[in-house]
Amino acid sequence: MKFIKKYQHLIVACFLFLIISLIYLYKVVPSYNYDSDFGRDINDILQITKGKISLIGPKLSFGGIHAGPYYYYLFAPVLKIFHLNPQSMIVFNAIIFLIILLVSFFVILKSKLKNKYLWLLGISWIFVSPFMIYSGRGPGNAFSYLALLFALLIIFPQILNKNKLFLGLIYGFFIGVIINFHLINLLLFAPLILITFVFYLFKKDWKKILLTFFISIGILISFAPLLIFEARHNFVQIKNTFIDKSYIVFVDNKNLVNPLPTSSNRFLNFWLLQKHFTVWSQISFLVLFLITIILLIINWKKCDHPTKIYIISSLFAFLILVFVAKAQVAIHYFFPFILAIQVSLILLFSQLSIKISSKIILLFLLIIFIKFPKNFYQPAIRDINEYQNFTNKLVNSDLFKNIDPKINLFCARETPVAVLGWEYRYFLELNGYKILAPTLFNEANQLLIIQENRNSDNVNSLKSWEIDQFGPKELINSTSLDGRNIFLFKKIE
């Protein structure tokens, strides 16, 4: 009993870590749905493993803007080490989340906190929330950063309290890395930096103002790769997005087939967004939002200035989203804001009595486990292993005996917005068949069309910019394989 009493926090931490590890790693590969975005990403990362330096990351939905390259360079060594096996990236993504969780538990156990149970349970609540599990079990520039974002948010008050300029510069750089993963995080960090600056300006605390400035400099430094790319390419992203007005496609909801509903009425939009949020937090986001406001008022005198700044900016960030989210909205846009409010609640619960706060967190955990998303563990509809096996069979079929080196690929799917066949391009290149870039359909001599089983269109009636760019064509071979119809066309000169 003495042993248990002495190491009670360690025992609880080990138990929680074991459970959460199972949640993140169980069937993580066979349940992962291999989508076009991930296919695009591993194609780009493959080029990096071959020595091609990239200054930009994945293309975002907004105009011609690309994310920064940090996501690619995070996973490139893993892909290289594990012999270009993309399944390794799926497992590694989950491990990133577990490493952040393990470090968090270690810091708590080593600290002098009196309410260690609360912090262990609170962080566990965050990591078993559906949006975190979903992100941990599926790599992508819209998901893989969330574990690091958690770490940056939870230590923000300590960064301000330590007031060390070099530390602020490094902290700002990592904030910039998060923004470079996905620009939606600008809506989270912009009010945080602005409110911090304004607050200490009124306080005339010049040291904190200088710290805020160094954090901002760190953020700007993180954008160096994108700025270098723009300078070397005549500012193509900015021109394409704002001068050629490609952002209109985003504003007019043309990028997504079924965008989530929003409203120009601010009150209705608040209601719609919190409903969308609740799907991924499992606990009513409206309730979490209101509890945050109430506890902030109750604990106002107990909270230090950095904690108040963080919580107010997190609440304000959601309100900004309500005002600006009138165009297409995807599920992953919500995740940073849910996380920010959850971290706010952990900080506020730490100001309450241990009994009350622990009971609330246990209630949250109970609700999540009652409504646990079991569908995350179902066999994938688009199994990455199946795509790999199919491609291996295809390149060994008669259809590939007379393949021209200048060939491009079109995929007829159930959705018209993912027709470039990125899911196949990667495995074709591993088999020695380099497909031309999606912008070079006009230069191809042959066109490979893969018609998936959920598409029943007549192949001759398919219409798209890519097929038009290829030009007049003649069918030279076709076959059926693993529920797909495959057609090989040659260009008619």
N, C-alpha and C positions, 0 to 999 in steps of 0.2 A: 504493500500500500504506500510506503514511503517513496518507492521508486515512481509509482504512478502519480503521486502528488507532486513530486519534484519535477517530473517531465510531462505534466499534464498538457501543457500548451504544445509541446513537440509532438505528443501522441495525436492530439486533435489535428494538428497541421499535416502530419503524415497521412492520417486517415482521409482528410479532405483532399489532399493532393492525389492520393491513389484513386479516389472516386472520380475526380475531375479528369485525371489522365485517361481513365477508361472511357469517359464520355467523349473525349476529344479523339482518341485513337481507335476505338472499336469500329471495325468495318470502314475505316476512313477512305480507303481506296475504292472498294467495290460499291460504295454508296455515292461516290462523287460523280456528278453529271458533267461530262466532258463537253464544254461549250465552246463556241467559236472564239470568244475573247481569250480563253486560256490557250486555245490552239494558236492564236496570233502571238500571244506572249511567249510561248515556248519557241516559236519560230524566231522571234527577235532575240531571245536569250541564247538560242543555238548559235546565232551569228556572233555573239559576244564570246562564246566559248571557243570560237574559231579565230579569235583575235581581232574582230571588227569592233572598234570602239563606237559606242553610241552615246550621244549627248542628250537624247530624248527618250522618253518612255512611251507607254501606250497612248494612242489617240483617245481623247475624251469626247463626250457627246456634244460639248459646246463648241460649235464652229470647227476651226482647224487647229484648236489648241491640243497640245500633247502634255501628258504628265512628265515629270522629271524622270531620270533614268535609275533612281535608287532602287526601285522595286526589281528591275532587271539585274542589277549588280548584286543584290541580296541573294538571289536564287541561282545566278550563273555558276558560282563555285560548286553548289550542291549538284546541279545538273551535270557538270563536268566530272565531279568525283564519282558519281554513280552511273557513269558510262552513258550519259544522255537519256537516262530512264526518267520520263516525266512524272512517273508515280512517286519518285523520291521527293519531288517538290511538294506534293500533296501531304506527305508525311512530315516533311520538314516544316511546312507551314503550321501544322498542329504543334510541333515541338517548340516553335517560337513562342506561342502562347503559353505553353507549359513552363518554359524557361522564365518568362516574365512572372508567372504565378509563383514559381519556386523562389525566385529572388525576392519577391514581395513577402512571402512567408518568412524567409530567412531574416529579412530586415526587421519584421515584426517581432520575431522570437529574440533577436539580439537587442531590441530596443528596451527602454525602461517604461514603456506604456503600461498603465494599470489595467486598461481594458483590452487586453490582447485577444480575448475571445471575440469581442465585437469586431475587431479588425480582420481576424481570420474568417469569421462568418460573413462579414460585409464584402470582402474581396471575393470570397467563394460565390456569393450571390451574384456579383457582377459576371464572373467567369462561367456560371451555369445559365445565364440569361440566354434565350434563344439566339439573339443577334450575335453574341460572342461565340457560341458554339458553331453557328452557321459560318461565321468568318474564319474560325480556327480550322474548320474542316474543309475549307475551300479557298485555295490561294487565288490572289488577284490584286490588282492595284487598288480595288475598292474595298478590300477586306483585310489583307495581310498586315496592315499598319495598326490595326485597332489595339493590339496588345501593347505596342510602344506608345500609342496615344494614351492609354490608361496610365502608364508609368509617368508620362509627362504631366498629365493633369493632376495626379495625386501628389506630385512633389512641388507643384507650383508655389504653394505658400512657403515651403522651405527655401526655395530659390530666392524669393523676395526677402525672407528673414535673414538669410546668410549674407545677402547684399555683396556678393563677390563678382566683379565685372567679368573676369575670364569665364567663370562658371555660367554667368548670364549669356555670354557669347556662345558657348557650347550648347546651352539650353535652347537658345534661339535657333541655332543651326538645326537641331533635331526637330524643332517645331517646323522649320522650313522643309525638312525631309518629309514630315507628315503631310504638309500641304502639297509637296511635290508628288506624293502618292496619289492624292485626289484633292482637287481644288475646292470641294465642298467644305473642307476644313478651314478655309479662309473665313467662312461665316462664323466659325467657332473662335478662332484666334484673333481676328480683327477687333471684335469688341473687348476681348480680354486685354490686349495690348493698349487699346485706346482708353479704356476705363482706368487701367493701372496708371497711365500717363496723366490723365486728367485729375485723378484722385490725389496723386502725390504733387501735382502742380499746385493744387489748392492748399495742400499741406506745406508747400515750399520745402519739401524733402528732396534736395538736389541730388543726393546720393542715389535715391531710388529712381529719380528721373533719368540719371545717367545709366543706371542698370537697365531700365526700360529701353533706352537708346541702344545699349549693347545687345540686348535681346533682339531688337529690330534689325541691327546690323547682321547678327547671326542668321536671321531669316533670309535676308537679302543675299548673303554669301551662298546659301543653299541653292539659289536660283542661277548660280554662275553657269552650269552646263547649258541650261535653256537659253540664257542670254548669249553665250558664245555661239550656240547653234543659230540663233536668230541673226546675229551679226554676220556670220559666215554665209547665211542663205538669204540675205537681203530682206530680213524680217517677214519671211513667208507666212508664218503662223498669224501674226498680227494683221497682215494684209488680207489673208484669206478669210479671217474671222470678221474683221470690222470694216474693211474697205469693200471686199467682195460680198460682205454680209451673209456669210455662211451660217452665222449664229441664228438666222431666222428659222432654219430647219429645227433647231432646238426650241426656240420660242413657240413655234407653231405645232409642237408635239409630233414631229414627223420622224424622229429617230426611233421611237419605241412603238411597237405594234399595239400594246395595251397599256398606256401610261396610267398611273394611279390618278384618280380624280382629285382635282383641286378646285378652288373657287376664287374669284376676284373679290368676293365679300370676305373681309378680314375675319369676322367672327365665325362665319361658316368654315373658312379655311383652317382656323384654329381647331375647330371641332373635327374636321376631316383628317388633319395631320395627326392629331393626338390619337385618333382611332387607328391610323396606319401604324403609329409608333407602338401602340398597345399590342399589336400582333407579334411584335418582336421583343417586347419587354415582359409579356405575359401578365404583368400587373398594370392596371389602368395608368396610362401615362399622365392623364389628367390628375389622378390621385397623387402620383409621385410629384408632379409639378406643384400642386397645391400644398402638399406636405412640406416640400422644400421651402416655400414662401412662409408658411406658418412657423416652421422651426427656425428659420432665419430671424424672424421677428422675436420669437421667444428667447433665442440665444444671442441676440444682437450684442449684448454687453460682454458675453463670454468669448465671442469670436474675435480673433485678431484681425487687423486690417487686410492682410493678404487673403485670408479665408473669405472674408466678406466680399472682396473684389472678385475672387474666383466664382463664388456662388452667384453674385449679381450678374456677372458677365455670362454665365451659363444660362440663366433664365432669360437674359436679354437676347442671347444668340438664337434661342428657339423662337422668340417673338420676331426677330429679323427674318428667320426662315418662313414664318407665317406670312410676312409681307412680300417676300420675293418669290416664293414657290408658287408661281402662277403658271409656269410652263411645265414641261414634262417632269415627272417625279418618279424616280426609281427607288426601290426598297433600300439600297445601300446609302442613300442620301440621309437616312434617318439615324444611322448607327452612331455617328459621333455625338449627336445631341442626346440620345438616350444615355450613352456612357457618361457624358458631362453631368447630367442630372443625377445619375447614380453615385458618381464620385462626390457630388455636392451633399447628397444624403449621408454618405459614410462620414464625411467631415462633420456634419451637423449631429449625427447620432453619437459621435464621440464626445459631444458636449453634454449628453444626457446621462442619467444613471445607467450603470451597466445592465441592471435587470430589465429596465424598460427597453433600452436600445436592442439588447440581444433578443428579446421576445419579438420585437418588430421584425428584425432580420430573419429570425427563424420562421415567422409567419410568411415572409416573402419567399423564403426557400421552399416552404411547404407548398405554396401556391404554384411555384414553378415546377416542382416535381409532380404535382397532381396533373398539371397541364403539359407535362414534358413532351417535346416535339419528337415523337417516335418515328415520324416520317423521315427524319434526317438519316435513318439507318436502313431504309429500304434499298433494295438493289437499284442501281442507277439505270435510268432509261437509256442514257447515252454513256455506256461503260467505256472508259478509256482503253481497257484491255481489248475489248471487242473491236474498237477502231484500229488498234494496232494490228490485231490478227487479220482483220479484213484487208488492210493495206498490204500486209505481207503476202496474202493470197493474190491480191490484184496484180502486183508487180511480177508474179510468177505465172500469170495467166497468158493465154495466147494474145490477148488484146495489147499487151505491152511488148510484143516482139518487135514492132516497127515504130517505136516511139521516137518522135522528133525531139531533139534537145530544146527546141524553142516551142514549148508547150505551156498552156495555161489551164487553169482548173476552175470550173463553175459547179456549185452545189445547189441542187434543187431541193429545198427543205420545205417544212410546213410554215416557215416564216420568211418573208421577203427581205429581211434586213441582215441576214447572215448567209450570203450566197457565195462567199469567196473560198469556202472549203478549207479554212485554216486547220480544222481538225485533221484533215488528210495531208496537207502540205508538209507538216513536220515529219510524219512517218514516211512519206514519199522521199523526202530529202535524206532521211537516215538510210533508205534503200538505194541511194545513189541517183535519184531523180529530182533535180532542182527545178521547181516550177517557177516560171516567170512571175515578177511582181504583179500585184493586182492592177497597177497603173499601165501595164504593158500588154493588154489583151490585143491591141492593134499590131503588135510586133510578133505575135505567136503564129506559128505555122499549123499547129494542131490545138484543138480544144477538147478537153476531157470533161464530160458532164456526168456527175454522180447524182443519181436521183434516189433519195432516201425513201424508205417505205411509207412514210407519212405524207409524201407528196405524190399526187395522182395526175398531175398536169401532163399533157402531151408534150413530149420533149421538143417537138418542132414549133410549138406555140409559146414556148418560154420567151418572155420579154424582159430585158434588162439592159442597162448601159453597157455592162461588160460584154454581153453577147453581141450587141450592136457594134461595139468597138472591134470585135473579132472580124466582123464582116460576113460576106456570103460564105456558106460552108456546105460541105458534103459529108454524109455519114460514111465512114470506111470500116467501122467495126462496132459491135455491141455485145454485151454479155450481161448475165444476171449472177449476182454473188451475195450471199448472206442477206437476202431480202432487199438488195439494192439493184437498180438498173444502171448500167454504166455504158456510156456512149462515147465513141471517139470520132471526132470530126476533123476534116482537113479544110484548110482555107482554099476557096476557089479564086484563083487569080483573075 
